[in-house]
Amino acid sequence: MTKKTEMSILDRIIGKKEEKAQETEKKSPKVKIEEETKIEKSLPKEVKAGKKPVIKKVKSAKTVKPKKEVAKRKVAKKEENIAHKILLENLISEKSTMLVSQNKYVFRVTKQAGKFQIKEAVEGYYGVQVVSVNTIKIQPKKRIHGRTIGWKKGYKKAIVTLRSGDTIGVAEGV
């Protein structure tokens, strides 16, 4: 019997692993030689000849270290006359007319508008000084009409407090 037939299955597997390892060892010196020749080809002629290469100083752009990021306030793009996009309408109710005596005015605004945008819109459109802005999200309400069930739209309203002496003529025309 030959030697291979006498080997068990495990010996065959181990033997194959050893053969593969020997084959890779045989291939690796050729690869190293090829890599060395590639490196030599990429070097300048002066270095290949054994001379010292002339190093040219190249002016490079200054590297600036990044500064620590400071939390920035989100500011909308500076557009002229954006009040018509932010301020949808002035809300006139019993409560809002009573707030006029405290120098507070109530507006219905877009849902995406922030307090800073609302402040800029009121100051730009009415030419007054805004002290503070309070916003309230009004949730959609369920409405039933017969068998039909629906929803009333939700919206966002802003209560704007003005500097003393400034007024807006929204509630006076009622």
Secondary structure by P-SEA (a helix, b strand, c coil): ccccccccaaaaaaaaaaaaaaaaaaaaaaaaaaaaaaaaaacccccccccbbbbbbbbccccccccccccccccccccccccccccccccccaaaaaaccccbbbbbbcccccaaaaaaaaaaaccccccbbbbbbbcbbbbbcccbbbbcccbbbbbbbbcccccccccccc
